[in-house]
Amino acid sequence: MAPQLKHFFDAERACQLADELHAAWADFPRARFVAEATQGLEALELMDRAAHLARAMRTSMPADFEEAVEVLLRSVGPVLGHVDGAGLAPFHYLPHLRFIADHGLDHFEASMRAQHTLTQRFSAEFSIRAFLEHDPERTLARLSEWASDPSHHVRRLVSEGTRPRLPWASRLKRFQKDPTPTLALLERLKDDPELYVRRSVANHLNDIGKDHPDLLLAVAERWMVDATPERAWIVTHALRSSVKKGDPRALAIRGFAGGDAVTVNATVSPAEIALGETFLVQVELTNDGDAPLRAVVDLIVRFVKANGGAKPKVFKGRDLDLAPGQRAAVTKSVSTADLSTRKHYPGDHVVDVQINGVATRAGSVRVSAV
């Protein structure tokens, strides 16, 4: 079993931080820092470990925050190129960013300078949110400047740090209620040359769509006018949740329509399995229309809940282009083994095939207790 991510921050990591900070400031008390940083560390989870290390940094650094920031920034390593292939190494700077978020709110310029530097080593998407809450106007103005920064890491922060529903972070309720300020930032980034940035823009739009679905669709329609392939990819990725739900407007933006012109033959096998086993859904589609058809094929499995009810889960199938009379097959295996995000229960699990938002019953499988 792979080690848990929280164990990235251990006694060895504390010693490494101590060495780096001492090299940047000769008066840094290495032994005292390591003792404080490791006390109680093992009992903490990932984010709490980062906060614990940040507290130990603060008590060991110069009392003046701006002097402490200068020490912190002198201690960092080189700018990260692309995150692909970097592994866990960038997490090394998570405590540095927690240090800024926890202690820098009243030192705007020093904190912005620090985050601009640090986000080029590990994303400042978590720390910048504290400043969006504390001083939203000034922070948004700085992010607007950074939207044209030469560094793709900084430009990505503009989108990722303002996501209203960023994973692992508290929600930005102000922007959930009114995403207008962050949409203005996304407009600046929608044709960014880096996929790393464009992917963040798409995820941000998908977040917005969960609270303002009509606004997402309006933006998607506008962005698709004379869209480059790169911008069209953003729209496609941003609409993924809406398409899974079978939203007709989202499907139309993607060019999917005419699900009622498709003949569907589907089977679910075997008819009965035990919890933890896998069943197979096989679908054959035929375009019965007179025109070519673009089809998005998804599977909806209605997993049985603990109370005997059902909760639908949409599985991505395939996107197809079918000529008149053309057939295509889609096959999907579905496991009933428990996951961290879903626990399975015995009962009849109903399966539908959804084509361009039109659902057709595929069958069901009875899942029995082990």
GUVEXBA-399057 format. One record per residue (C-alpha): residue number from 1; x, y, z; residue in three letters. Coordinates in nm, 2 decimals, always signed. Example, Ala and Ser with C-alpha at 12.3 -4.5 7.8 and 13.67 -1.06 7.14 Angstrom:
BEGIN
+-----+--------+--------+--------+--------+
! num !      u !      v !      w ! residu !
+-----+--------+--------+--------+--------+
!   1 !  +1.23 !  -0.45 !  +0.78 !    Ala !
!   2 !  +1.37 !  -0.11 !  +0.71 !    Ser !
+-----+--------+--------+--------+--------+
***
This chain:
BEGIN
+-----+--------+--------+--------+--------+
! num !      u !      v !      w ! residu !
+-----+--------+--------+--------+--------+
!   1 !  +0.00 !  +0.00 !  +0.00 !    Met !
!   2 !  +0.13 !  +0.34 !  -0.09 !    Ala !
!   3 !  +0.22 !  +0.57 !  +0.20 !    Pro !
!   4 !  -0.04 !  +0.83 !  +0.29 !    Gln !
!   5 !  +0.03 !  +1.18 !  +0.16 !    Leu !
!   6 !  +0.04 !  +1.33 !  +0.51 !    Lys !
!   7 !  +0.36 !  +1.13 !  +0.58 !    His !
!   8 !  +0.53 !  +1.36 !  +0.33 !    Phe !
!   9 !  +0.57 !  +1.59 !  +0.63 !    Phe !
!  10 !  +0.77 !  +1.40 !  +0.88 !    Asp !
!  11 !  +1.08 !  +1.45 !  +1.10 !    Ala !
!  12 !  +1.31 !  +1.42 !  +0.80 !    Glu !
!  13 !  +1.11 !  +1.70 !  +0.63 !    Arg !
!  14 !  +1.14 !  +1.92 !  +0.94 !    Ala !
!  15 !  +1.52 !  +1.87 !  +0.94 !    Cys !
!  16 !  +1.54 !  +1.97 !  +0.57 !    Gln !
!  17 !  +1.33 !  +2.28 !  +0.63 !    Leu !
!  18 !  +1.56 !  +2.37 !  +0.92 !    Ala !
!  19 !  +1.87 !  +2.33 !  +0.71 !    Asp !
!  20 !  +1.72 !  +2.55 !  +0.43 !    Glu !
!  21 !  +1.61 !  +2.83 !  +0.67 !    Leu !
!  22 !  +1.94 !  +2.82 !  +0.85 !    His !
!  23 !  +2.13 !  +2.86 !  +0.52 !    Ala !
!  24 !  +1.91 !  +3.17 !  +0.45 !    Ala !
!  25 !  +1.95 !  +3.31 !  +0.80 !    Trp !
!  26 !  +2.24 !  +3.22 !  +1.02 !    Ala !
!  27 !  +2.05 !  +3.29 !  +1.34 !    Asp !
!  28 !  +1.78 !  +3.04 !  +1.26 !    Phe !
!  29 !  +1.75 !  +2.80 !  +1.56 !    Pro !
!  30 !  +1.76 !  +2.46 !  +1.39 !    Arg !
!  31 !  +1.74 !  +2.24 !  +1.69 !    Ala !
!  32 !  +1.46 !  +2.43 !  +1.85 !    Arg !
!  33 !  +1.26 !  +2.44 !  +1.53 !    Phe !
!  34 !  +1.30 !  +2.06 !  +1.47 !    Val !
!  35 !  +1.19 !  +1.99 !  +1.83 !    Ala !
!  36 !  +0.88 !  +2.21 !  +1.80 !    Glu !
!  37 !  +0.80 !  +2.10 !  +1.45 !    Ala !
!  38 !  +0.80 !  +1.73 !  +1.53 !    Thr !
!  39 !  +0.62 !  +1.74 !  +1.86 !    Gln !
!  40 !  +0.27 !  +1.60 !  +1.80 !    Gly !
!  41 !  +0.33 !  +1.58 !  +1.43 !    Leu !
!  42 !  +0.24 !  +1.22 !  +1.38 !    Glu !
!  43 !  -0.11 !  +1.26 !  +1.51 !    Ala !
!  44 !  -0.20 !  +1.52 !  +1.25 !    Leu !
!  45 !  -0.35 !  +1.50 !  +0.90 !    Glu !
!  46 !  -0.19 !  +1.66 !  +0.59 !    Leu !
!  47 !  -0.32 !  +2.02 !  +0.61 !    Met !
!  48 !  -0.28 !  +2.03 !  +0.99 !    Asp !
!  49 !  +0.08 !  +1.91 !  +0.96 !    Arg !
!  50 !  +0.15 !  +2.20 !  +0.72 !    Ala !
!  51 !  -0.01 !  +2.44 !  +0.97 !    Ala !
!  52 !  +0.19 !  +2.29 !  +1.25 !    His !
!  53 !  +0.52 !  +2.34 !  +1.06 !    Leu !
!  54 !  +0.42 !  +2.69 !  +0.97 !    Ala !
!  55 !  +0.37 !  +2.77 !  +1.34 !    Arg !
!  56 !  +0.71 !  +2.64 !  +1.42 !    Ala !
!  57 !  +0.85 !  +2.85 !  +1.15 !    Met !
!  58 !  +0.69 !  +3.16 !  +1.29 !    Arg !
!  59 !  +0.84 !  +3.12 !  +1.64 !    Thr !
!  60 !  +1.18 !  +3.05 !  +1.50 !    Ser !
!  61 !  +1.19 !  +3.34 !  +1.24 !    Met !
!  62 !  +1.25 !  +3.71 !  +1.29 !    Pro !
!  63 !  +0.97 !  +3.87 !  +1.48 !    Ala !
!  64 !  +0.92 !  +4.13 !  +1.21 !    Asp !
!  65 !  +0.70 !  +3.96 !  +0.95 !    Phe !
!  66 !  +0.85 !  +4.13 !  +0.65 !    Glu !
!  67 !  +1.20 !  +4.03 !  +0.76 !    Glu !
!  68 !  +1.07 !  +3.67 !  +0.81 !    Ala !
!  69 !  +0.93 !  +3.67 !  +0.46 !    Val !
!  70 !  +1.27 !  +3.77 !  +0.32 !    Glu !
!  71 !  +1.43 !  +3.48 !  +0.51 !    Val !
!  72 !  +1.16 !  +3.25 !  +0.38 !    Leu !
!  73 !  +1.21 !  +3.35 !  +0.02 !    Leu !
!  74 !  +1.59 !  +3.33 !  +0.04 !    Arg !
!  75 !  +1.54 !  +2.96 !  +0.14 !    Ser !
!  76 !  +1.34 !  +2.84 !  -0.16 !    Val !
!  77 !  +1.48 !  +2.63 !  -0.45 !    Gly !
!  78 !  +1.45 !  +2.69 !  -0.82 !    Pro !
!  79 !  +1.13 !  +2.76 !  -1.01 !    Val !
!  80 !  +0.93 !  +2.45 !  -1.11 !    Leu !
!  81 !  +0.90 !  +2.39 !  -1.48 !    Gly !
!  82 !  +0.59 !  +2.19 !  -1.55 !    His !
!  83 !  +0.41 !  +2.00 !  -1.28 !    Val !
!  84 !  +0.39 !  +1.68 !  -1.48 !    Asp !
!  85 !  +0.66 !  +1.45 !  -1.35 !    Gly !
!  86 !  +0.73 !  +1.66 !  -1.04 !    Ala !
!  87 !  +0.57 !  +1.41 !  -0.81 !    Gly !
!  88 !  +0.52 !  +1.51 !  -0.45 !    Leu !
!  89 !  +0.83 !  +1.74 !  -0.44 !    Ala !
!  90 !  +0.63 !  +2.07 !  -0.47 !    Pro !
!  91 !  +0.44 !  +1.99 !  -0.15 !    Phe !
!  92 !  +0.76 !  +2.09 !  +0.03 !    His !
!  93 !  +0.64 !  +2.45 !  +0.01 !    Tyr !
!  94 !  +0.29 !  +2.40 !  +0.15 !    Leu !
!  95 !  +0.40 !  +2.51 !  +0.50 !    Pro !
!  96 !  +0.56 !  +2.82 !  +0.35 !    His !
!  97 !  +0.23 !  +2.92 !  +0.20 !    Leu !
!  98 !  +0.04 !  +2.84 !  +0.52 !    Arg !
!  99 !  +0.29 !  +3.07 !  +0.70 !    Phe !
! 100 !  +0.19 !  +3.35 !  +0.46 !    Ile !
! 101 !  -0.19 !  +3.28 !  +0.50 !    Ala !
! 102 !  -0.18 !  +3.26 !  +0.88 !    Asp !
! 103 !  +0.05 !  +3.55 !  +0.95 !    His !
! 104 !  +0.05 !  +3.78 !  +0.65 !    Gly !
! 105 !  -0.30 !  +3.92 !  +0.62 !    Leu !
! 106 !  -0.19 !  +4.26 !  +0.76 !    Asp !
! 107 !  +0.11 !  +4.27 !  +0.53 !    His !
! 108 !  -0.04 !  +4.28 !  +0.19 !    Phe !
! 109 !  +0.25 !  +4.37 !  -0.03 !    Glu !
! 110 !  +0.50 !  +4.14 !  +0.14 !    Ala !
! 111 !  +0.25 !  +3.86 !  +0.13 !    Ser !
! 112 !  +0.17 !  +3.91 !  -0.24 !    Met !
! 113 !  +0.54 !  +3.91 !  -0.32 !    Arg !
! 114 !  +0.58 !  +3.59 !  -0.13 !    Ala !
! 115 !  +0.29 !  +3.42 !  -0.30 !    Gln !
! 116 !  +0.40 !  +3.53 !  -0.64 !    His !
! 117 !  +0.74 !  +3.36 !  -0.57 !    Thr !
! 118 !  +0.61 !  +3.05 !  -0.40 !    Leu !
! 119 !  +0.33 !  +2.97 !  -0.65 !    Thr !
! 120 !  +0.61 !  +2.91 !  -0.90 !    Gln !
! 121 !  +0.72 !  +2.62 !  -0.67 !    Arg !
! 122 !  +0.39 !  +2.50 !  -0.53 !    Phe !
! 123 !  +0.05 !  +2.65 !  -0.61 !    Ser !
! 124 !  -0.06 !  +2.93 !  -0.37 !    Ala !
! 125 !  -0.42 !  +2.84 !  -0.45 !    Glu !
! 126 !  -0.50 !  +2.77 !  -0.08 !    Phe !
! 127 !  -0.32 !  +3.07 !  +0.07 !    Ser !
! 128 !  -0.45 !  +3.33 !  -0.17 !    Ile !
! 129 !  -0.80 !  +3.25 !  -0.05 !    Arg !
! 130 !  -0.73 !  +3.40 !  +0.29 !    Ala !
! 131 !  -0.66 !  +3.73 !  +0.12 !    Phe !
! 132 !  -0.97 !  +3.71 !  -0.10 !    Leu !
! 133 !  -1.17 !  +3.68 !  +0.22 !    Glu !
! 134 !  -0.98 !  +3.95 !  +0.41 !    His !
! 135 !  -0.92 !  +4.21 !  +0.14 !    Asp !
! 136 !  -1.11 !  +4.10 !  -0.17 !    Pro !
! 137 !  -1.09 !  +4.42 !  -0.38 !    Glu !
! 138 !  -0.71 !  +4.46 !  -0.35 !    Arg !
! 139 !  -0.65 !  +4.09 !  -0.40 !    Thr !
! 140 !  -0.87 !  +4.08 !  -0.71 !    Leu !
! 141 !  -0.69 !  +4.38 !  -0.85 !    Ala !
! 142 !  -0.35 !  +4.21 !  -0.80 !    Arg !
! 143 !  -0.48 !  +3.89 !  -0.95 !    Leu !
! 144 !  -0.60 !  +4.09 !  -1.25 !    Ser !
! 145 !  -0.25 !  +4.21 !  -1.30 !    Glu !
! 146 !  -0.11 !  +3.86 !  -1.26 !    Trp !
! 147 !  -0.34 !  +3.73 !  -1.54 !    Ala !
! 148 !  -0.08 !  +3.86 !  -1.79 !    Ser !
! 149 !  +0.22 !  +3.75 !  -1.59 !    Asp !
! 150 !  +0.50 !  +3.57 !  -1.78 !    Pro !
! 151 !  +0.48 !  +3.27 !  -1.55 !    Ser !
! 152 !  +0.22 !  +3.01 !  -1.63 !    His !
! 153 !  +0.22 !  +2.92 !  -1.26 !    His !
! 154 !  +0.12 !  +3.27 !  -1.16 !    Val !
! 155 !  -0.15 !  +3.29 !  -1.44 !    Arg !
! 156 !  -0.29 !  +2.96 !  -1.33 !    Arg !
! 157 !  -0.32 !  +3.09 !  -0.97 !    Leu !
! 158 !  -0.54 !  +3.36 !  -1.09 !    Val !
! 159 !  -0.80 !  +3.10 !  -1.20 !    Ser !
! 160 !  -0.74 !  +2.82 !  -0.95 !    Glu !
! 161 !  -0.71 !  +3.04 !  -0.64 !    Gly !
! 162 !  -1.05 !  +3.20 !  -0.71 !    Thr !
! 163 !  -1.24 !  +2.88 !  -0.78 !    Arg !
! 164 !  -1.55 !  +2.90 !  -0.56 !    Pro !
! 165 !  -1.55 !  +2.52 !  -0.49 !    Arg !
! 166 !  -1.18 !  +2.44 !  -0.49 !    Leu !
! 167 !  -1.12 !  +2.09 !  -0.36 !    Pro !
! 168 !  -0.96 !  +2.06 !  -0.02 !    Trp !
! 169 !  -1.04 !  +2.42 !  +0.05 !    Ala !
! 170 !  -1.32 !  +2.62 !  +0.21 !    Ser !
! 171 !  -1.57 !  +2.76 !  -0.04 !    Arg !
! 172 !  -1.56 !  +3.12 !  -0.14 !    Leu !
! 173 !  -1.92 !  +3.20 !  -0.06 !    Lys !
! 174 !  -1.89 !  +3.56 !  -0.19 !    Arg !
! 175 !  -1.81 !  +3.43 !  -0.54 !    Phe !
! 176 !  -2.05 !  +3.14 !  -0.52 !    Gln !
! 177 !  -2.32 !  +3.40 !  -0.48 !    Lys !
! 178 !  -2.18 !  +3.64 !  -0.74 !    Asp !
! 179 !  -1.91 !  +3.50 !  -0.97 !    Pro !
! 180 !  -1.89 !  +3.82 !  -1.18 !    Thr !
! 181 !  -1.55 !  +3.92 !  -1.04 !    Pro !
! 182 !  -1.39 !  +3.59 !  -1.11 !    Thr !
! 183 !  -1.55 !  +3.56 !  -1.46 !    Leu !
! 184 !  -1.37 !  +3.88 !  -1.55 !    Ala !
! 185 !  -1.04 !  +3.70 !  -1.47 !    Leu !
! 186 !  -1.14 !  +3.40 !  -1.67 !    Leu !
! 187 !  -1.21 !  +3.62 !  -1.97 !    Glu !
! 188 !  -0.84 !  +3.72 !  -1.95 !    Arg !
! 189 !  -0.73 !  +3.36 !  -1.95 !    Leu !
! 190 !  -0.96 !  +3.18 !  -2.19 !    Lys !
! 191 !  -0.70 !  +3.18 !  -2.47 !    Asp !
! 192 !  -0.40 !  +3.13 !  -2.25 !    Asp !
! 193 !  -0.12 !  +2.94 !  -2.44 !    Pro !
! 194 !  -0.07 !  +2.69 !  -2.16 !    Glu !
! 195 !  -0.30 !  +2.38 !  -2.12 !    Leu !
! 196 !  -0.21 !  +2.40 !  -1.74 !    Tyr !
! 197 !  -0.39 !  +2.73 !  -1.72 !    Val !
! 198 !  -0.67 !  +2.65 !  -1.96 !    Arg !
! 199 !  -0.76 !  +2.33 !  -1.76 !    Arg !
! 200 !  -0.79 !  +2.55 !  -1.44 !    Ser !
! 201 !  -1.02 !  +2.78 !  -1.63 !    Val !
! 202 !  -1.24 !  +2.49 !  -1.74 !    Ala !
! 203 !  -1.26 !  +2.36 !  -1.38 !    Asn !
! 204 !  -1.34 !  +2.70 !  -1.25 !    His !
! 205 !  -1.63 !  +2.73 !  -1.50 !    Leu !
! 206 !  -1.75 !  +2.39 !  -1.40 !    Asn !
! 207 !  -1.76 !  +2.51 !  -1.04 !    Asp !
! 208 !  -1.96 !  +2.82 !  -1.14 !    Ile !
! 209 !  -2.21 !  +2.59 !  -1.32 !    Gly !
! 210 !  -2.29 !  +2.41 !  -1.00 !    Lys !
! 211 !  -2.43 !  +2.72 !  -0.85 !    Asp !
! 212 !  -2.53 !  +2.92 !  -1.17 !    His !
! 213 !  -2.60 !  +2.67 !  -1.45 !    Pro !
! 214 !  -2.76 !  +2.92 !  -1.68 !    Asp !
! 215 !  -2.46 !  +3.15 !  -1.64 !    Leu !
! 216 !  -2.22 !  +2.87 !  -1.73 !    Leu !
! 217 !  -2.42 !  +2.79 !  -2.04 !    Leu !
! 218 !  -2.43 !  +3.16 !  -2.15 !    Ala !
! 219 !  -2.06 !  +3.19 !  -2.11 !    Val !
! 220 !  -2.00 !  +2.86 !  -2.30 !    Ala !
! 221 !  -2.22 !  +2.97 !  -2.59 !    Glu !
! 222 !  -2.04 !  +3.30 !  -2.61 !    Arg !
! 223 !  -1.70 !  +3.15 !  -2.59 !    Trp !
! 224 !  -1.78 !  +2.90 !  -2.87 !    Met !
! 225 !  -1.83 !  +3.18 !  -3.12 !    Val !
! 226 !  -1.52 !  +3.16 !  -3.35 !    Asp !
! 227 !  -1.35 !  +2.95 !  -3.09 !    Ala !
! 228 !  -1.01 !  +2.81 !  -3.14 !    Thr !
! 229 !  -0.97 !  +2.43 !  -3.08 !    Pro !
! 230 !  -0.80 !  +2.52 !  -2.75 !    Glu !
! 231 !  -1.09 !  +2.74 !  -2.63 !    Arg !
! 232 !  -1.34 !  +2.48 !  -2.75 !    Ala !
! 233 !  -1.16 !  +2.23 !  -2.53 !    Trp !
! 234 !  -1.22 !  +2.45 !  -2.23 !    Ile !
! 235 !  -1.59 !  +2.47 !  -2.30 !    Val !
! 236 !  -1.61 !  +2.09 !  -2.35 !    Thr !
! 237 !  -1.43 !  +2.03 !  -2.02 !    His !
! 238 !  -1.64 !  +2.30 !  -1.83 !    Ala !
! 239 !  -1.97 !  +2.14 !  -1.95 !    Leu !
! 240 !  -1.88 !  +1.79 !  -1.84 !    Arg !
! 241 !  -2.11 !  +1.79 !  -1.54 !    Ser !
! 242 !  -2.40 !  +1.95 !  -1.74 !    Ser !
! 243 !  -2.36 !  +1.70 !  -2.02 !    Val !
! 244 !  -2.36 !  +1.41 !  -1.77 !    Lys !
! 245 !  -2.69 !  +1.54 !  -1.63 !    Lys !
! 246 !  -2.83 !  +1.54 !  -1.99 !    Gly !
! 247 !  -2.89 !  +1.91 !  -2.00 !    Asp !
! 248 !  -3.03 !  +1.99 !  -2.35 !    Pro !
! 249 !  -2.86 !  +2.33 !  -2.38 !    Arg !
! 250 !  -2.52 !  +2.19 !  -2.28 !    Ala !
! 251 !  -2.56 !  +1.90 !  -2.52 !    Leu !
! 252 !  -2.65 !  +2.14 !  -2.80 !    Ala !
! 253 !  -2.34 !  +2.35 !  -2.73 !    Ile !
! 254 !  -2.14 !  +2.04 !  -2.77 !    Arg !
! 255 !  -2.32 !  +1.95 !  -3.09 !    Gly !
! 256 !  -2.51 !  +1.65 !  -2.95 !    Phe !
! 257 !  -2.87 !  +1.61 !  -3.05 !    Ala !
! 258 !  -3.12 !  +1.35 !  -3.17 !    Gly !
! 259 !  -3.10 !  +1.09 !  -2.90 !    Gly !
! 260 !  -3.45 !  +0.97 !  -3.00 !    Asp !
! 261 !  -3.32 !  +0.87 !  -3.34 !    Ala !
! 262 !  -3.10 !  +0.59 !  -3.19 !    Val !
! 263 !  -3.20 !  +0.23 !  -3.14 !    Thr !
! 264 !  -3.04 !  +0.09 !  -2.83 !    Val !
! 265 !  -2.99 !  -0.28 !  -2.75 !    Asn !
! 266 !  -2.83 !  -0.32 !  -2.41 !    Ala !
! 267 !  -2.76 !  -0.61 !  -2.17 !    Thr !
! 268 !  -2.64 !  -0.63 !  -1.81 !    Val !
! 269 !  -2.46 !  -0.94 !  -1.70 !    Ser !
! 270 !  -2.45 !  -1.15 !  -1.49 !    Pro !
! 271 !  -2.80 !  -1.11 !  -1.34 !    Ala !
! 272 !  -2.67 !  -1.15 !  -0.99 !    Glu !
! 273 !  -2.34 !  -1.09 !  -0.82 !    Ile !
! 274 !  -2.21 !  -1.06 !  -0.46 !    Ala !
! 275 !  -2.09 !  -0.73 !  -0.31 !    Leu !
! 276 !  -1.74 !  -0.65 !  -0.42 !    Gly !
! 277 !  -1.78 !  -0.82 !  -0.76 !    Glu !
! 278 !  -1.82 !  -0.66 !  -1.10 !    Thr !
! 279 !  -2.09 !  -0.66 !  -1.36 !    Phe !
! 280 !  -2.08 !  -0.58 !  -1.73 !    Leu !
! 281 !  -2.30 !  -0.34 !  -1.94 !    Val !
! 282 !  -2.29 !  -0.40 !  -2.31 !    Gln !
! 283 !  -2.46 !  -0.15 !  -2.54 !    Val !
! 284 !  -2.52 !  -0.16 !  -2.92 !    Glu !
! 285 !  -2.64 !  +0.16 !  -3.09 !    Leu !
! 286 !  -2.78 !  +0.22 !  -3.43 !    Thr !
! 287 !  -2.84 !  +0.55 !  -3.60 !    Asn !
! 288 !  -3.18 !  +0.51 !  -3.75 !    Asp !
! 289 !  -3.19 !  +0.87 !  -3.88 !    Gly !
! 290 !  -3.12 !  +1.00 !  -4.23 !    Asp !
! 291 !  -2.84 !  +1.24 !  -4.11 !    Ala !
! 292 !  -2.51 !  +1.19 !  -3.94 !    Pro !
! 293 !  -2.54 !  +1.19 !  -3.56 !    Leu !
! 294 !  -2.30 !  +1.30 !  -3.29 !    Arg !
! 295 !  -2.38 !  +1.11 !  -2.97 !    Ala !
! 296 !  -2.26 !  +1.12 !  -2.62 !    Val !
! 297 !  -2.32 !  +0.78 !  -2.45 !    Val !
! 298 !  -2.32 !  +0.76 !  -2.07 !    Asp !
! 299 !  -2.43 !  +0.49 !  -1.83 !    Leu !
! 300 !  -2.65 !  +0.57 !  -1.52 !    Ile !
! 301 !  -2.62 !  +0.31 !  -1.24 !    Val !
! 302 !  -2.87 !  +0.36 !  -0.96 !    Arg !
! 303 !  -2.67 !  +0.23 !  -0.66 !    Phe !
! 304 !  -2.87 !  +0.11 !  -0.37 !    Val !
! 305 !  -2.83 !  +0.31 !  -0.05 !    Lys !
! 306 !  -2.82 !  +0.20 !  +0.31 !    Ala !
! 307 !  -3.19 !  +0.29 !  +0.35 !    Asn !
! 308 !  -3.30 !  +0.09 !  +0.05 !    Gly !
! 309 !  -3.33 !  +0.39 !  -0.18 !    Gly !
! 310 !  -3.12 !  +0.46 !  -0.49 !    Ala !
! 311 !  -2.86 !  +0.71 !  -0.58 !    Lys !
! 312 !  -2.77 !  +0.75 !  -0.95 !    Pro !
! 313 !  -2.41 !  +0.76 !  -1.06 !    Lys !
! 314 !  -2.32 !  +0.87 !  -1.41 !    Val !
! 315 !  -2.03 !  +0.68 !  -1.58 !    Phe !
! 316 !  -1.88 !  +0.83 !  -1.89 !    Lys !
! 317 !  -1.91 !  +0.61 !  -2.19 !    Gly !
! 318 !  -1.80 !  +0.74 !  -2.53 !    Arg !
! 319 !  -1.85 !  +1.02 !  -2.77 !    Asp !
! 320 !  -1.95 !  +0.88 !  -3.11 !    Leu !
! 321 !  -2.00 !  +1.01 !  -3.47 !    Asp !
! 322 !  -2.25 !  +0.78 !  -3.64 !    Leu !
! 323 !  -2.34 !  +0.79 !  -4.01 !    Ala !
! 324 !  -2.70 !  +0.70 !  -4.11 !    Pro !
! 325 !  -2.75 !  +0.33 !  -4.04 !    Gly !
! 326 !  -2.41 !  +0.29 !  -3.86 !    Gln !
! 327 !  -2.38 !  +0.08 !  -3.55 !    Arg !
! 328 !  -2.14 !  +0.11 !  -3.26 !    Ala !
! 329 !  -2.07 !  -0.08 !  -2.94 !    Ala !
! 330 !  -2.00 !  +0.05 !  -2.59 !    Val !
! 331 !  -1.89 !  -0.17 !  -2.31 !    Thr !
! 332 !  -1.85 !  -0.08 !  -1.94 !    Lys !
! 333 !  -1.76 !  -0.28 !  -1.64 !    Ser !
! 334 !  -1.89 !  -0.16 !  -1.30 !    Val !
! 335 !  -1.74 !  -0.27 !  -0.97 !    Ser !
! 336 !  -1.94 !  -0.30 !  -0.64 !    Thr !
! 337 !  -1.62 !  -0.29 !  -0.43 !    Ala !
! 338 !  -1.63 !  -0.02 !  -0.17 !    Asp !
! 339 !  -1.45 !  +0.30 !  -0.24 !    Leu !
! 340 !  -1.35 !  +0.60 !  -0.02 !    Ser !
! 341 !  -1.62 !  +0.79 !  -0.20 !    Thr !
! 342 !  -1.89 !  +0.53 !  -0.22 !    Arg !
! 343 !  -2.01 !  +0.23 !  +0.00 !    Lys !
! 344 !  -2.21 !  -0.04 !  -0.17 !    His !
! 345 !  -2.52 !  -0.22 !  -0.04 !    Tyr !
! 346 !  -2.72 !  -0.53 !  -0.15 !    Pro !
! 347 !  -3.03 !  -0.49 !  -0.36 !    Gly !
! 348 !  -3.14 !  -0.44 !  -0.72 !    Asp !
! 349 !  -2.92 !  -0.19 !  -0.91 !    His !
! 350 !  -3.09 !  -0.05 !  -1.21 !    Val !
! 351 !  -2.89 !  +0.06 !  -1.51 !    Val !
! 352 !  -2.99 !  +0.31 !  -1.78 !    Asp !
! 353 !  -2.81 !  +0.41 !  -2.10 !    Val !
! 354 !  -2.82 !  +0.79 !  -2.17 !    Gln !
! 355 !  -2.77 !  +0.90 !  -2.52 !    Ile !
! 356 !  -2.78 !  +1.28 !  -2.58 !    Asn !
! 357 !  -2.98 !  +1.32 !  -2.27 !    Gly !
! 358 !  -3.24 !  +1.05 !  -2.35 !    Val !
! 359 !  -3.24 !  +0.76 !  -2.11 !    Ala !
! 360 !  -3.32 !  +0.40 !  -2.20 !    Thr !
! 361 !  -3.34 !  +0.12 !  -1.95 !    Arg !
! 362 !  -3.06 !  -0.13 !  -2.00 !    Ala !
! 363 !  -3.15 !  -0.38 !  -1.72 !    Gly !
! 364 !  -3.06 !  -0.44 !  -1.36 !    Ser !
! 365 !  -2.83 !  -0.66 !  -1.15 !    Val !
! 366 !  -2.91 !  -0.81 !  -0.81 !    Arg !
! 367 !  -2.63 !  -0.75 !  -0.57 !    Val !
! 368 !  -2.63 !  -0.99 !  -0.27 !    Ser !
! 369 !  -2.45 !  -0.96 !  +0.06 !    Ala !
! 370 !  -2.12 !  -1.15 !  +0.08 !    Val !
+-----+--------+--------+--------+--------+
***
